[in-house]
Amino acid sequence: MKIILIGIQGSGKSTQGNLLKDELKTPYLSTGHIFREMAKEKTSLGRYVKEIMNAGFLIPDEKTIHIVSEYLKKPEYKNGYILDGYPRTIEQVEKFENGVDKVVYLKVSDKEALWRLSYRNGENGETREDETLAAIRERIELFHKLTEPVLEHYRKKGILIELDGERSIDSIHKEIIKKIKS
């Protein structure tokens, strides 16, 4: 099964992605994780990705499409995947060649996302460089501007599962499983 998780930063995509990975025995791929790993590289692309992310902007469509397409060519994704953070724009949707069975939208308010992120610590208790208040606000604004049309696209296709992401992790997970299996 090919599943996409969509939601603003802090909506719980990675939490649910990891739970789904274990339950469905399907590999989980987070574009945020890919880009954070790239940003650590001492290359011109790594520095570029780091600058873009730290400012709260999205990696341009052309680069994102290429990077995600290359990842999904790996053998472990041949029979399906759980993809977090892609596609985020209509251009990415139109150029996405890998097909999708279900799109899960974890809907949380901007206020809730900001609250969650302000109390979230990264690895070793450190705040991530791309999670400054200004960067988070920019990403939330971009989500409303660029990603809400993506939700409408999948809604029209009849494959969008819209969930209240402000409930308990367990109740959200159970509802996702119920709805993707129906």
Sequence and secondary structure as in RCSB ss.txt:
>XXXX:A:sequence
MKIILIGIQGSGKSTQGNLLKDELKTPYLSTGHIFREMAKEKTSLGRYVKEIMNAGFLIPDEKTIHIVSEYLKKP
EYKNGYILDGYPRTIEQVEKFENGVDKVVYLKVSDKEALWRLSYRNGENGETREDETLAAIRERIELFHKLTEPV
LEHYRKKGILIELDGERSIDSIHKEIIKKIKS
>XXXX:A:secstr
 EEEEE  TTSSHHHHHHHHHHHHT  EEEHHHHHHHHHHSSSHHHHHHHHHHHTT    HHHHHHHHHHHHTSG
GGTT EEEES   SHHHHHH  S  SEEEEEE  HHHHHHHHHT   GGG   GGG HHHHHHHHHHIIIIIHHH
HHHHHHHT EEEEETTS HHHHHHHHHHHHH 
